[in-house]
Amino acid sequence: MTVWNYLEEKLEKHPLYFVLVDPDETGYDEAPKVAYEAQEGGADAILVGGTVGVQGEVLDSTVKAIREAVDIPVILFPGDISGISKYADAILYISLLNSRNPYYISGVQALAAPILLRYGLEIIPTAYLITEPGQETAAGWVGDARPLPRRKPSLAATYALAAKFIGFKMIYLEAGSGASYPVDNKIVAAVRKAIGEFPYVIVGGGIRTPEVALEKVKYGADVVVTGTIVEIVDNVRDTVQKFSAVIHSARRK
Ligand code: 1GP
């Protein structure tokens, strides 16, 4: 079964919860353990990636170890061409649509394409939209994004509609890892309203409690991502369990 089919099948039942493992933050040795605990807590997939410090041989061996540690899909969430590993199941093939730099919109995708073909990685075409306060995070700064403003949800909706028309299968609304506040509910709602049921909407960045995760789902997120929280808690499994229980018992909008 493809990762895409797995995700679609699950989405028919309930919203999904992805745990982002950034090996540069968890520590490369810890990453497989964190991924395993996340799986046991009920995560639907593991995203592996980070904006800086996630590349090369050490990324490869870590993705391989994560792949061996869990049964759920391991999906790359690369910050650049260097964030690719053949040991993953799939890749969020992301285009940062609201970047000022064409490299992050189409350049990196072109440079990565031949190696992705060689590796046979499953491709999940994903529009990446950085919203406020993404400017204060590594993804926004490195990606040279013009963060979509909270006060104008219609702008985010416009970009999302463009993403739908271009043919992306996922739209990732991102406040940035460690953001001081998450993607605004009004942005999530405006995007959902503009695009209808498809593409699926992922929301991440700055989500630290199950209550906030639930809000994002209620306003229209199909998938919620948390990263930082698993880096700072003592008990990853318990924390992930609290998020997954709330997200899985919600209904998709
Ligand atoms: C970052 O959306 C993810 O790309 C997760 O963000 O680390 O703030 O949970 P946090």
Boltz pocket constraint, residues with backbone or C-beta under 6 A from the ligand:
constraints:
  - pocket:
      binder: B
      contacts: [[A, 20], [A, 139], [A, 173], [A, 174], [A, 175], [A, 176], [A, 177], [A, 178], [A, 179], [A, 203], [A, 204], [A, 205], [A, 206], [A, 207], [A, 225], [A, 226], [A, 227], [A, 228], [A, 229]]
      max_distance: 6.0
